[in-house]
């Protein structure tokens, strides 16, 4: 006969559970600090939305950019490149090696798609 396992719940902590860190670092000095301060409202707005929103937005922008006529597709792809580039710039200090290469590669691929749309 198997041993019965205890089904007790762990003790509840007095702190509320959060899924996102509540610590906000001080912005860096110079141009990076200005970009971080200017981006703070948009980032706070994005962080208050469901986690699937940003990936869904990028997929929608990519599909529309590739499927729409050139007059619509190129601006949409440039918007996607700007979005990915902006987020990559802001996350650059906290990512390392391969993650940096993936971010640069993503922006490069979107810009290559723009070039392909313009030459086709």
Biopython code that builds the backbone (N, CA, C, O; Angstrom):
import numpy as np
from Bio.PDB.StructureBuilder import StructureBuilder

atoms = [
    (1, "UNK", "N", (0.833, -1.174, 0.000)),
    (1, "UNK", "CA", (0.000, 0.000, 0.000)),
    (1, "UNK", "C", (0.883, 1.245, 0.000)),
    (1, "UNK", "O", (1.776, 1.356, 0.840)),
    (2, "UNK", "N", (0.654, 2.199, -0.934)),
    (2, "UNK", "CA", (1.510, 3.396, -0.982)),
    (2, "UNK", "C", (1.276, 4.286, 0.217)),
    (2, "UNK", "O", (0.186, 4.344, 0.787)),
    (3, "UNK", "N", (2.328, 4.967, 0.573)),
    (3, "UNK", "CA", (2.231, 5.920, 1.673)),
    (3, "UNK", "C", (1.379, 7.107, 1.232)),
    (3, "UNK", "O", (1.452, 7.545, 0.083)),
    (4, "UNK", "N", (0.591, 7.608, 2.136)),
    (4, "UNK", "CA", (-0.213, 8.782, 1.799)),
    (4, "UNK", "C", (0.619, 10.034, 1.997)),
    (4, "UNK", "O", (1.354, 10.170, 2.975)),
    (5, "UNK", "N", (0.491, 10.916, 1.075)),
    (5, "UNK", "CA", (1.234, 12.166, 1.162)),
    (5, "UNK", "C", (0.379, 13.215, 1.829)),
    (5, "UNK", "O", (-0.845, 13.222, 1.705)),
    (6, "UNK", "N", (1.032, 14.077, 2.522)),
    (6, "UNK", "CA", (0.322, 15.161, 3.186)),
    (6, "UNK", "C", (-0.181, 16.145, 2.139)),
    (6, "UNK", "O", (0.557, 16.499, 1.220)),
    (7, "UNK", "N", (-1.397, 16.581, 2.264)),
    (7, "UNK", "CA", (-1.973, 17.523, 1.310)),
    (7, "UNK", "C", (-2.145, 18.888, 1.939)),
    (7, "UNK", "O", (-3.035, 19.652, 1.565)),
    (8, "UNK", "N", (-1.293, 19.186, 2.889)),
    (8, "UNK", "CA", (-1.370, 20.495, 3.534)),
    (8, "UNK", "C", (-0.875, 21.567, 2.590)),
    (8, "UNK", "O", (0.033, 21.345, 1.789)),
    (9, "UNK", "N", (-1.473, 22.704, 2.694)),
    (9, "UNK", "CA", (-1.037, 23.856, 1.913)),
    (9, "UNK", "C", (0.141, 24.512, 2.608)),
    (9, "UNK", "O", (0.222, 24.504, 3.836)),
    (10, "UNK", "N", (1.048, 25.078, 1.837)),
    (10, "UNK", "CA", (2.126, 25.837, 2.479)),
    (10, "UNK", "C", (1.557, 27.081, 3.153)),
    (10, "UNK", "O", (0.522, 27.611, 2.747)),
    (11, "UNK", "N", (2.237, 27.523, 4.165)),
    (11, "UNK", "CA", (1.782, 28.707, 4.899)),
    (11, "UNK", "C", (1.764, 29.911, 3.973)),
    (11, "UNK", "O", (2.680, 30.101, 3.173)),
    (12, "UNK", "N", (0.736, 30.711, 4.083)),
    (12, "UNK", "CA", (0.603, 31.914, 3.276)),
    (12, "UNK", "C", (1.502, 33.006, 3.848)),
    (12, "UNK", "O", (1.534, 33.231, 5.058)),
    (13, "UNK", "N", (2.227, 33.675, 2.963)),
    (13, "UNK", "CA", (3.068, 34.766, 3.438)),
    (13, "UNK", "C", (2.217, 36.026, 3.588)),
    (13, "UNK", "O", (1.127, 36.133, 3.026)),
    (14, "UNK", "N", (2.733, 36.950, 4.342)),
    (14, "UNK", "CA", (1.986, 38.188, 4.554)),
    (14, "UNK", "C", (2.103, 39.138, 3.366)),
    (14, "UNK", "O", (1.317, 40.077, 3.238)),
    (15, "UNK", "N", (3.082, 38.893, 2.499)),
    (15, "UNK", "CA", (3.255, 39.744, 1.324)),
    (15, "UNK", "C", (2.380, 39.246, 0.181)),
    (15, "UNK", "O", (2.245, 38.037, -0.009)),
    (16, "UNK", "N", (1.787, 40.155, -0.579)),
    (16, "UNK", "CA", (0.999, 39.726, -1.734)),
    (16, "UNK", "C", (1.916, 39.173, -2.818)),
    (16, "UNK", "O", (3.054, 39.618, -2.969)),
    (17, "UNK", "N", (1.415, 38.211, -3.562)),
    (17, "UNK", "CA", (2.198, 37.619, -4.645)),
    (17, "UNK", "C", (2.117, 38.517, -5.871)),
    (17, "UNK", "O", (1.035, 38.961, -6.256)),
    (18, "UNK", "N", (3.245, 38.775, -6.467)),
    (18, "UNK", "CA", (3.271, 39.542, -7.699)),
    (18, "UNK", "C", (4.046, 38.741, -8.728)),
    (18, "UNK", "O", (4.965, 37.997, -8.387)),
    (19, "UNK", "N", (3.676, 38.895, -9.970)),
    (19, "UNK", "CA", (4.368, 38.182, -11.029)),
    (19, "UNK", "C", (5.460, 39.036, -11.651)),
    (19, "UNK", "O", (6.328, 38.515, -12.352)),
    (20, "UNK", "N", (5.431, 40.311, -11.410)),
    (20, "UNK", "CA", (6.431, 41.207, -11.986)),
    (20, "UNK", "C", (7.194, 41.890, -10.861)),
    (20, "UNK", "O", (6.628, 42.181, -9.808)),
    (21, "UNK", "N", (8.476, 42.147, -11.085)),
    (21, "UNK", "CA", (9.237, 42.813, -10.032)),
    (21, "UNK", "C", (8.718, 44.220, -9.780)),
    (21, "UNK", "O", (8.313, 44.924, -10.706)),
    (22, "UNK", "N", (8.736, 44.608, -8.540)),
    (22, "UNK", "CA", (8.243, 45.934, -8.196)),
    (22, "UNK", "C", (9.375, 46.934, -8.006)),
    (22, "UNK", "O", (9.126, 48.099, -7.698)),
    (23, "UNK", "N", (10.607, 46.492, -8.184)),
    (23, "UNK", "CA", (11.750, 47.371, -8.019)),
    (23, "UNK", "C", (12.006, 48.104, -9.325)),
    (23, "UNK", "O", (12.086, 47.486, -10.386)),
    (24, "UNK", "N", (12.131, 49.402, -9.249)),
    (24, "UNK", "CA", (12.416, 50.210, -10.427)),
    (24, "UNK", "C", (13.807, 50.800, -10.245)),
    (24, "UNK", "O", (14.061, 51.532, -9.289)),
    (25, "UNK", "N", (14.697, 50.478, -11.163)),
    (25, "UNK", "CA", (16.060, 50.984, -11.083)),
    (25, "UNK", "C", (16.102, 52.443, -11.518)),
    (25, "UNK", "O", (15.233, 52.911, -12.254)),
    (26, "UNK", "N", (17.105, 53.139, -11.059)),
    (26, "UNK", "CA", (17.295, 54.519, -11.465)),
    (26, "UNK", "C", (17.758, 54.549, -12.922)),
    (26, "UNK", "O", (18.586, 53.728, -13.318)),
    (27, "UNK", "N", (17.241, 55.479, -13.724)),
    (27, "UNK", "CA", (17.675, 55.571, -15.118)),
    (27, "UNK", "C", (19.165, 55.907, -15.209)),
    (27, "UNK", "O", (19.727, 56.570, -14.337)),
    (28, "UNK", "N", (19.768, 55.444, -16.259)),
    (28, "UNK", "CA", (21.177, 55.719, -16.504)),
    (28, "UNK", "C", (21.352, 57.195, -16.876)),
    (28, "UNK", "O", (20.403, 57.844, -17.317)),
    (29, "UNK", "N", (22.548, 57.711, -16.701)),
    (29, "UNK", "CA", (22.781, 59.104, -17.107)),
    (29, "UNK", "C", (22.929, 59.218, -18.623)),
    (29, "UNK", "O", (23.151, 58.218, -19.307)),
    (30, "UNK", "N", (22.806, 60.420, -19.135)),
    (30, "UNK", "CA", (23.045, 60.684, -20.547)),
    (30, "UNK", "C", (21.884, 60.308, -21.446)),
    (30, "UNK", "O", (20.721, 60.344, -21.043)),
    (31, "UNK", "N", (22.230, 59.942, -22.685)),
    (31, "UNK", "CA", (21.230, 59.640, -23.706)),
    (31, "UNK", "C", (20.399, 58.429, -23.304)),
    (31, "UNK", "O", (19.181, 58.425, -23.484)),
    (32, "UNK", "N", (21.049, 57.399, -22.759)),
    (32, "UNK", "CA", (20.310, 56.208, -22.335)),
    (32, "UNK", "C", (19.286, 56.568, -21.266)),
    (32, "UNK", "O", (18.154, 56.087, -21.311)),
    (33, "UNK", "N", (19.665, 57.400, -20.314)),
    (33, "UNK", "CA", (18.743, 57.814, -19.268)),
    (33, "UNK", "C", (17.556, 58.580, -19.831)),
    (33, "UNK", "O", (16.419, 58.385, -19.401)),
    (34, "UNK", "N", (17.825, 59.450, -20.794)),
    (34, "UNK", "CA", (16.731, 60.186, -21.436)),
    (34, "UNK", "C", (15.786, 59.236, -22.150)),
    (34, "UNK", "O", (14.568, 59.399, -22.080)),
    (35, "UNK", "N", (16.340, 58.244, -22.836)),
    (35, "UNK", "CA", (15.501, 57.269, -23.538)),
    (35, "UNK", "C", (14.697, 56.438, -22.537)),
    (35, "UNK", "O", (13.525, 56.147, -22.775)),
    (36, "UNK", "N", (15.319, 56.056, -21.421)),
    (36, "UNK", "CA", (14.602, 55.277, -20.411)),
    (36, "UNK", "C", (13.479, 56.095, -19.779)),
    (36, "UNK", "O", (12.375, 55.588, -19.578)),
    (37, "UNK", "N", (13.758, 57.350, -19.469)),
    (37, "UNK", "CA", (12.719, 58.201, -18.868)),
    (37, "UNK", "C", (11.575, 58.450, -19.856)),
    (37, "UNK", "O", (10.407, 58.428, -19.470)),
    (38, "UNK", "N", (11.907, 58.683, -21.115)),
    (38, "UNK", "CA", (10.872, 58.923, -22.124)),
    (38, "UNK", "C", (10.060, 57.657, -22.386)),
    (38, "UNK", "O", (8.879, 57.738, -22.721)),
    (39, "UNK", "N", (10.683, 56.492, -22.238)),
    (39, "UNK", "CA", (10.008, 55.225, -22.502)),
    (39, "UNK", "C", (9.218, 54.708, -21.307)),
    (39, "UNK", "O", (8.386, 53.814, -21.462)),
    (40, "UNK", "N", (9.458, 55.243, -20.141)),
    (40, "UNK", "CA", (8.825, 54.715, -18.926)),
    (40, "UNK", "C", (7.298, 54.654, -19.004)),
    (40, "UNK", "O", (6.731, 53.619, -18.652)),
    (41, "UNK", "N", (6.601, 55.713, -19.450)),
    (41, "UNK", "CA", (5.135, 55.601, -19.505)),
    (41, "UNK", "C", (4.653, 54.482, -20.437)),
    (41, "UNK", "O", (3.721, 53.750, -20.102)),
    (42, "UNK", "N", (5.280, 54.356, -21.585)),
    (42, "UNK", "CA", (4.870, 53.310, -22.529)),
    (42, "UNK", "C", (5.173, 51.921, -21.963)),
    (42, "UNK", "O", (4.375, 50.996, -22.118)),
    (43, "UNK", "N", (6.321, 51.777, -21.310)),
    (43, "UNK", "CA", (6.662, 50.483, -20.723)),
    (43, "UNK", "C", (5.736, 50.131, -19.567)),
    (43, "UNK", "O", (5.355, 48.972, -19.405)),
    (44, "UNK", "N", (5.377, 51.117, -18.769)),
    (44, "UNK", "CA", (4.426, 50.864, -17.680)),
    (44, "UNK", "C", (3.068, 50.461, -18.241)),
    (44, "UNK", "O", (2.409, 49.571, -17.704)),
    (45, "UNK", "N", (2.653, 51.116, -19.318)),
    (45, "UNK", "CA", (1.385, 50.767, -19.950)),
    (45, "UNK", "C", (1.444, 49.333, -20.481)),
    (45, "UNK", "O", (0.517, 48.550, -20.273)),
    (46, "UNK", "N", (2.551, 48.989, -21.174)),
    (46, "UNK", "CA", (2.695, 47.635, -21.702)),
    (46, "UNK", "C", (2.719, 46.594, -20.595)),
    (46, "UNK", "O", (2.147, 45.515, -20.747)),
    (47, "UNK", "N", (3.379, 46.905, -19.477)),
    (47, "UNK", "CA", (3.474, 45.931, -18.392)),
    (47, "UNK", "C", (2.132, 45.721, -17.695)),
    (47, "UNK", "O", (1.938, 44.704, -17.028)),
    (48, "UNK", "N", (1.212, 46.659, -17.838)),
    (48, "UNK", "CA", (-0.101, 46.498, -17.220)),
    (48, "UNK", "C", (-1.046, 45.670, -18.086)),
    (48, "UNK", "O", (-2.132, 45.301, -17.639)),
    (49, "UNK", "N", (-0.647, 45.379, -19.306)),
    (49, "UNK", "CA", (-1.474, 44.598, -20.230)),
    (49, "UNK", "C", (-1.127, 43.114, -20.098)),
    (49, "UNK", "O", (-0.097, 42.769, -19.518)),
    (50, "UNK", "N", (-1.983, 42.231, -20.635)),
    (50, "UNK", "CA", (-1.673, 40.792, -20.589)),
    (50, "UNK", "C", (-0.345, 40.488, -21.280)),
    (50, "UNK", "O", (0.044, 41.165, -22.231)),
    (51, "UNK", "N", (0.334, 39.472, -20.792)),
    (51, "UNK", "CA", (1.677, 39.149, -21.291)),
    (51, "UNK", "C", (1.686, 38.758, -22.766)),
    (51, "UNK", "O", (2.712, 38.909, -23.430)),
    (52, "UNK", "N", (0.578, 38.264, -23.288)),
    (52, "UNK", "CA", (0.555, 37.824, -24.683)),
    (52, "UNK", "C", (0.393, 38.987, -25.660)),
    (52, "UNK", "O", (0.520, 38.783, -26.867)),
    (53, "UNK", "N", (0.120, 40.187, -25.182)),
    (53, "UNK", "CA", (-0.177, 41.311, -26.070)),
    (53, "UNK", "C", (1.000, 41.672, -26.976)),
    (53, "UNK", "O", (0.822, 41.816, -28.186)),
    (54, "UNK", "N", (2.181, 41.817, -26.417)),
    (54, "UNK", "CA", (3.340, 42.238, -27.218)),
    (54, "UNK", "C", (3.730, 41.190, -28.264)),
    (54, "UNK", "O", (3.939, 41.558, -29.420)),
    (55, "UNK", "N", (3.837, 39.902, -27.917)),
    (55, "UNK", "CA", (4.115, 38.921, -28.973)),
    (55, "UNK", "C", (3.020, 38.877, -30.041)),
    (55, "UNK", "O", (3.315, 38.721, -31.226)),
    (56, "UNK", "N", (1.777, 39.012, -29.630)),
    (56, "UNK", "CA", (0.679, 39.020, -30.592)),
    (56, "UNK", "C", (0.787, 40.234, -31.517)),
    (56, "UNK", "O", (0.588, 40.117, -32.726)),
    (57, "UNK", "N", (1.098, 41.385, -30.952)),
    (57, "UNK", "CA", (1.262, 42.596, -31.749)),
    (57, "UNK", "C", (2.384, 42.439, -32.766)),
    (57, "UNK", "O", (2.236, 42.855, -33.915)),
    (58, "UNK", "N", (3.499, 41.848, -32.363)),
    (58, "UNK", "CA", (4.618, 41.684, -33.293)),
    (58, "UNK", "C", (4.260, 40.719, -34.421)),
    (58, "UNK", "O", (4.635, 40.944, -35.572)),
    (59, "UNK", "N", (3.540, 39.651, -34.098)),
    (59, "UNK", "CA", (3.134, 38.700, -35.141)),
    (59, "UNK", "C", (2.163, 39.364, -36.115)),
    (59, "UNK", "O", (2.281, 39.194, -37.328)),
    (60, "UNK", "N", (1.211, 40.115, -35.583)),
    (60, "UNK", "CA", (0.243, 40.806, -36.449)),
    (60, "UNK", "C", (0.967, 41.807, -37.353)),
    (60, "UNK", "O", (0.690, 41.872, -38.551)),
    (61, "UNK", "N", (1.887, 42.583, -36.789)),
    (61, "UNK", "CA", (2.639, 43.545, -37.606)),
    (61, "UNK", "C", (3.456, 42.834, -38.683)),
    (61, "UNK", "O", (3.530, 43.309, -39.817)),
    (62, "UNK", "N", (4.067, 41.708, -38.341)),
    (62, "UNK", "CA", (4.864, 40.971, -39.317)),
    (62, "UNK", "C", (3.996, 40.416, -40.439)),
    (62, "UNK", "O", (4.342, 40.548, -41.613)),
    (63, "UNK", "N", (2.879, 39.802, -40.091)),
    (63, "UNK", "CA", (1.998, 39.223, -41.109)),
    (63, "UNK", "C", (1.418, 40.312, -42.014)),
    (63, "UNK", "O", (1.385, 40.161, -43.235)),
    (64, "UNK", "N", (0.962, 41.404, -41.407)),
    (64, "UNK", "CA", (0.417, 42.502, -42.215)),
    (64, "UNK", "C", (1.515, 43.099, -43.089)),
    (64, "UNK", "O", (1.290, 43.384, -44.265)),
    (65, "UNK", "N", (2.695, 43.287, -42.520)),
    (65, "UNK", "CA", (3.798, 43.865, -43.286)),
    (65, "UNK", "C", (4.214, 43.022, -44.466)),
    (65, "UNK", "O", (4.603, 43.557, -45.505)),
    (66, "UNK", "N", (4.138, 41.698, -44.324)),
    (66, "UNK", "CA", (4.540, 40.819, -45.420)),
    (66, "UNK", "C", (3.414, 40.554, -46.407)),
    (66, "UNK", "O", (3.675, 40.323, -47.588)),
    (67, "UNK", "N", (2.166, 40.584, -45.949)),
    (67, "UNK", "CA", (1.042, 40.222, -46.810)),
    (67, "UNK", "C", (0.388, 41.412, -47.505)),
    (67, "UNK", "O", (-0.197, 41.253, -48.576)),
    (68, "UNK", "N", (0.478, 42.585, -46.920)),
    (68, "UNK", "CA", (-0.194, 43.762, -47.482)),
    (68, "UNK", "C", (0.572, 44.275, -48.705)),
    (68, "UNK", "O", (1.737, 43.932, -48.904)),
    (69, "UNK", "N", (-0.083, 45.088, -49.509)),
    (69, "UNK", "CA", (0.624, 45.718, -50.628)),
    (69, "UNK", "C", (1.817, 46.542, -50.123)),
    (69, "UNK", "O", (1.863, 46.935, -48.957)),
    (70, "UNK", "N", (2.750, 46.790, -50.991)),
    (70, "UNK", "CA", (3.986, 47.467, -50.613)),
    (70, "UNK", "C", (3.739, 48.808, -49.936)),
    (70, "UNK", "O", (4.431, 49.146, -48.975)),
    (71, "UNK", "N", (2.783, 49.566, -50.406)),
    (71, "UNK", "CA", (2.512, 50.894, -49.841)),
    (71, "UNK", "C", (2.076, 50.804, -48.373)),
    (71, "UNK", "O", (2.285, 51.746, -47.609)),
    (72, "UNK", "N", (1.484, 49.699, -47.982)),
    (72, "UNK", "CA", (1.070, 49.504, -46.586)),
    (72, "UNK", "C", (2.102, 48.660, -45.844)),
    (72, "UNK", "O", (2.415, 48.938, -44.686)),
    (73, "UNK", "N", (2.627, 47.641, -46.498)),
    (73, "UNK", "CA", (3.530, 46.688, -45.855)),
    (73, "UNK", "C", (4.839, 47.277, -45.387)),
    (73, "UNK", "O", (5.309, 46.962, -44.294)),
    (74, "UNK", "N", (5.435, 48.131, -46.204)),
    (74, "UNK", "CA", (6.738, 48.713, -45.832)),
    (74, "UNK", "C", (6.628, 49.576, -44.580)),
    (74, "UNK", "O", (7.444, 49.402, -43.676)),
    (75, "UNK", "N", (5.667, 50.500, -44.471)),
    (75, "UNK", "CA", (5.563, 51.266, -43.223)),
    (75, "UNK", "C", (5.277, 50.384, -41.999)),
    (75, "UNK", "O", (5.771, 50.660, -40.905)),
    (76, "UNK", "N", (4.485, 49.331, -42.184)),
    (76, "UNK", "CA", (4.188, 48.437, -41.063)),
    (76, "UNK", "C", (5.453, 47.695, -40.636)),
    (76, "UNK", "O", (5.708, 47.543, -39.441)),
    (77, "UNK", "N", (6.245, 47.234, -41.600)),
    (77, "UNK", "CA", (7.500, 46.562, -41.263)),
    (77, "UNK", "C", (8.485, 47.530, -40.615)),
    (77, "UNK", "O", (9.219, 47.147, -39.704)),
    (78, "UNK", "N", (8.509, 48.777, -41.074)),
    (78, "UNK", "CA", (9.384, 49.772, -40.427)),
    (78, "UNK", "C", (8.926, 50.047, -38.995)),
    (78, "UNK", "O", (9.755, 50.243, -38.107)),
    (79, "UNK", "N", (7.617, 50.063, -38.767)),
    (79, "UNK", "CA", (7.095, 50.206, -37.411)),
    (79, "UNK", "C", (7.523, 49.026, -36.540)),
    (79, "UNK", "O", (7.901, 49.209, -35.383)),
    (80, "UNK", "N", (7.463, 47.818, -37.098)),
    (80, "UNK", "CA", (7.905, 46.631, -36.373)),
    (80, "UNK", "C", (9.396, 46.704, -36.059)),
    (80, "UNK", "O", (9.813, 46.372, -34.949)),
    (81, "UNK", "N", (10.204, 47.135, -37.030)),
    (81, "UNK", "CA", (11.645, 47.273, -36.795)),
    (81, "UNK", "C", (11.915, 48.303, -35.703)),
    (81, "UNK", "O", (12.798, 48.109, -34.867)),
    (82, "UNK", "N", (11.154, 49.399, -35.710)),
    (82, "UNK", "CA", (11.318, 50.417, -34.669)),
    (82, "UNK", "C", (10.931, 49.877, -33.296)),
    (82, "UNK", "O", (11.609, 50.151, -32.306)),
    (83, "UNK", "N", (9.846, 49.113, -33.235)),
    (83, "UNK", "CA", (9.407, 48.533, -31.966)),
    (83, "UNK", "C", (10.443, 47.557, -31.413)),
    (83, "UNK", "O", (10.809, 47.629, -30.240)),
    (84, "UNK", "N", (10.906, 46.656, -32.256)),
    (84, "UNK", "CA", (11.906, 45.671, -31.818)),
    (84, "UNK", "C", (13.219, 46.367, -31.476)),
    (84, "UNK", "O", (13.876, 46.011, -30.498)),
    (85, "UNK", "N", (13.600, 47.356, -32.276)),
    (85, "UNK", "CA", (14.832, 48.094, -31.994)),
    (85, "UNK", "C", (14.754, 48.861, -30.684)),
    (85, "UNK", "O", (15.715, 48.890, -29.915)),
    (86, "UNK", "N", (13.608, 49.480, -30.432)),
    (86, "UNK", "CA", (13.397, 50.231, -29.182)),
    (86, "UNK", "C", (13.496, 49.305, -27.976)),
    (86, "UNK", "O", (14.206, 49.601, -27.015)),
    (87, "UNK", "N", (12.789, 48.193, -28.028)),
    (87, "UNK", "CA", (12.833, 47.248, -26.911)),
    (87, "UNK", "C", (14.223, 46.637, -26.754)),
    (87, "UNK", "O", (14.665, 46.386, -25.633)),
    (88, "UNK", "N", (14.910, 46.397, -27.863)),
    (88, "UNK", "CA", (16.273, 45.871, -27.796)),
    (88, "UNK", "C", (17.226, 46.878, -27.167)),
    (88, "UNK", "O", (18.071, 46.512, -26.349)),
    (89, "UNK", "N", (17.094, 48.139, -27.544)),
    (89, "UNK", "CA", (17.944, 49.184, -26.977)),
    (89, "UNK", "C", (17.748, 49.294, -25.463)),
    (89, "UNK", "O", (18.711, 49.426, -24.707)),
    (90, "UNK", "N", (16.494, 49.238, -25.041)),
    (90, "UNK", "CA", (16.215, 49.370, -23.612)),
    (90, "UNK", "C", (16.683, 48.155, -22.819)),
    (90, "UNK", "O", (17.083, 48.292, -21.663)),
    (91, "UNK", "N", (16.641, 46.976, -23.417)),
    (91, "UNK", "CA", (17.039, 45.761, -22.693)),
    (91, "UNK", "C", (18.518, 45.434, -22.838)),
    (91, "UNK", "O", (19.001, 44.503, -22.194)),
    (92, "UNK", "N", (19.243, 46.170, -23.660)),
    (92, "UNK", "CA", (20.641, 45.866, -23.961)),
    (92, "UNK", "C", (21.526, 45.703, -22.719)),
    (92, "UNK", "O", (22.329, 44.771, -22.690)),
    (93, "UNK", "N", (21.427, 46.553, -21.698)),
    (93, "UNK", "CA", (22.328, 46.389, -20.544)),
    (93, "UNK", "C", (22.111, 45.099, -19.751)),
    (93, "UNK", "O", (23.019, 44.656, -19.047)),
    (94, "UNK", "N", (20.947, 44.496, -19.848)),
    (94, "UNK", "CA", (20.678, 43.313, -19.028)),
    (94, "UNK", "C", (20.762, 42.008, -19.806)),
    (94, "UNK", "O", (20.560, 40.942, -19.225)),
    (95, "UNK", "N", (21.050, 42.059, -21.094)),
    (95, "UNK", "CA", (21.197, 40.832, -21.881)),
    (95, "UNK", "C", (22.663, 40.639, -22.235)),
    (95, "UNK", "O", (23.443, 41.590, -22.261)),
    (96, "UNK", "N", (23.018, 39.398, -22.507)),
    (96, "UNK", "CA", (24.401, 39.059, -22.799)),
    (96, "UNK", "C", (24.495, 38.240, -24.084)),
    (96, "UNK", "O", (23.504, 37.661, -24.530)),
    (97, "UNK", "N", (25.663, 38.195, -24.666)),
    (97, "UNK", "CA", (26.058, 37.323, -25.760)),
    (97, "UNK", "C", (25.009, 36.972, -26.804)),
    (97, "UNK", "O", (24.674, 37.786, -27.664)),
    (98, "UNK", "N", (24.491, 35.741, -26.717)),
    (98, "UNK", "CA", (23.572, 35.213, -27.716)),
    (98, "UNK", "C", (22.283, 36.025, -27.764)),
    (98, "UNK", "O", (21.726, 36.235, -28.841)),
    (99, "UNK", "N", (21.808, 36.481, -26.618)),
    (99, "UNK", "CA", (20.585, 37.279, -26.600)),
    (99, "UNK", "C", (20.770, 38.582, -27.366)),
    (99, "UNK", "O", (19.861, 39.026, -28.068)),
    (100, "UNK", "N", (21.931, 39.189, -27.234)),
    (100, "UNK", "CA", (22.209, 40.414, -27.993)),
    (100, "UNK", "C", (22.229, 40.128, -29.486)),
    (100, "UNK", "O", (21.685, 40.892, -30.283)),
    (101, "UNK", "N", (22.863, 39.019, -29.856)),
    (101, "UNK", "CA", (22.935, 38.650, -31.274)),
    (101, "UNK", "C", (21.536, 38.383, -31.834)),
    (101, "UNK", "O", (21.241, 38.765, -32.967)),
    (102, "UNK", "N", (20.682, 37.739, -31.058)),
    (102, "UNK", "CA", (19.312, 37.478, -31.509)),
    (102, "UNK", "C", (18.536, 38.771, -31.702)),
    (102, "UNK", "O", (17.770, 38.893, -32.658)),
    (103, "UNK", "N", (18.719, 39.726, -30.822)),
    (103, "UNK", "CA", (18.016, 41.006, -30.956)),
    (103, "UNK", "C", (18.491, 41.746, -32.206)),
    (103, "UNK", "O", (17.678, 42.269, -32.967)),
    (104, "UNK", "N", (19.806, 41.787, -32.414)),
    (104, "UNK", "CA", (20.333, 42.431, -33.621)),
    (104, "UNK", "C", (19.877, 41.695, -34.874)),
    (104, "UNK", "O", (19.532, 42.317, -35.879)),
    (105, "UNK", "N", (19.877, 40.375, -34.810)),
    (105, "UNK", "CA", (19.436, 39.575, -35.951)),
    (105, "UNK", "C", (17.973, 39.800, -36.288)),
    (105, "UNK", "O", (17.601, 39.844, -37.461)),
    (106, "UNK", "N", (17.148, 39.940, -35.269)),
    (106, "UNK", "CA", (15.722, 40.178, -35.488)),
    (106, "UNK", "C", (15.499, 41.507, -36.194)),
    (106, "UNK", "O", (14.751, 41.581, -37.169)),
    (107, "UNK", "N", (16.145, 42.549, -35.704)),
    (107, "UNK", "CA", (16.011, 43.856, -36.354)),
    (107, "UNK", "C", (16.550, 43.779, -37.783)),
    (107, "UNK", "O", (15.949, 44.329, -38.706)),
    (108, "UNK", "N", (17.677, 43.100, -37.964)),
    (108, "UNK", "CA", (18.254, 42.947, -39.295)),
    (108, "UNK", "C", (17.338, 42.203, -40.254)),
    (108, "UNK", "O", (17.227, 42.575, -41.423)),
    (109, "UNK", "N", (16.677, 41.147, -39.764)),
    (109, "UNK", "CA", (15.758, 40.395, -40.624)),
    (109, "UNK", "C", (14.543, 41.223, -41.017)),
    (109, "UNK", "O", (14.078, 41.146, -42.154)),
    (110, "UNK", "N", (14.035, 42.002, -40.095)),
    (110, "UNK", "CA", (12.878, 42.850, -40.432)),
    (110, "UNK", "C", (13.305, 43.904, -41.456)),
    (110, "UNK", "O", (12.571, 44.178, -42.405)),
    (111, "UNK", "N", (14.475, 44.490, -41.269)),
    (111, "UNK", "CA", (14.954, 45.471, -42.248)),
    (111, "UNK", "C", (15.251, 44.815, -43.601)),
    (111, "UNK", "O", (15.067, 45.441, -44.644)),
    (112, "UNK", "N", (15.707, 43.563, -43.588)),
    (112, "UNK", "CA", (15.907, 42.832, -44.849)),
    (112, "UNK", "C", (14.568, 42.581, -45.534)),
    (112, "UNK", "O", (14.479, 42.624, -46.761)),
    (113, "UNK", "N", (13.536, 42.323, -44.752)),
    (113, "UNK", "CA", (12.189, 42.157, -45.320)),
    (113, "UNK", "C", (11.724, 43.461, -45.962)),
    (113, "UNK", "O", (11.088, 43.447, -47.016)),
    (114, "UNK", "N", (12.044, 44.586, -45.326)),
    (114, "UNK", "CA", (11.698, 45.888, -45.908)),
    (114, "UNK", "C", (12.415, 46.066, -47.247)),
    (114, "UNK", "O", (11.813, 46.467, -48.242)),
    (115, "UNK", "N", (13.724, 45.756, -47.249)),
    (115, "UNK", "CA", (14.477, 45.887, -48.487)),
    (115, "UNK", "C", (13.923, 44.970, -49.569)),
    (115, "UNK", "O", (13.841, 45.352, -50.737)),
    (116, "UNK", "N", (13.540, 43.755, -49.172)),
    (116, "UNK", "CA", (12.951, 42.825, -50.123)),
    (116, "UNK", "C", (11.628, 43.317, -50.680)),
    (116, "UNK", "O", (11.348, 43.139, -51.866)),
    (117, "UNK", "N", (10.817, 43.931, -49.840)),
    (117, "UNK", "CA", (9.536, 44.472, -50.301)),
    (117, "UNK", "C", (9.754, 45.638, -51.257)),
    (117, "UNK", "O", (8.991, 45.815, -52.207)),
    (118, "UNK", "N", (10.791, 46.433, -51.012)),
    (118, "UNK", "CA", (11.037, 47.591, -51.867)),
    (118, "UNK", "C", (11.606, 47.195, -53.223)),
    (118, "UNK", "O", (11.354, 47.876, -54.217)),
    (119, "UNK", "N", (12.367, 46.106, -53.281)),
    (119, "UNK", "CA", (12.988, 45.712, -54.543)),
    (119, "UNK", "C", (12.115, 44.771, -55.363)),
    (119, "UNK", "O", (12.368, 44.563, -56.550)),
    (120, "UNK", "N", (11.098, 44.208, -54.743)),
    (120, "UNK", "CA", (10.250, 43.237, -55.481)),
    (120, "UNK", "C", (9.243, 43.929, -56.364)),
    (120, "UNK", "O", (8.460, 43.267, -57.045)),
]
sb = StructureBuilder()
sb.init_structure("model")
sb.init_model(0)
sb.init_chain("A")
sb.init_seg("    ")
for serial, (resi, resn, name, xyz) in enumerate(atoms, 1):
    if name == "N":
        sb.init_residue(resn, " ", resi, " ")
    sb.init_atom(name, np.array(xyz, "f"), 0.0, 1.0, " ", f" {name:<3s}", serial, name[0])
structure = sb.get_structure()
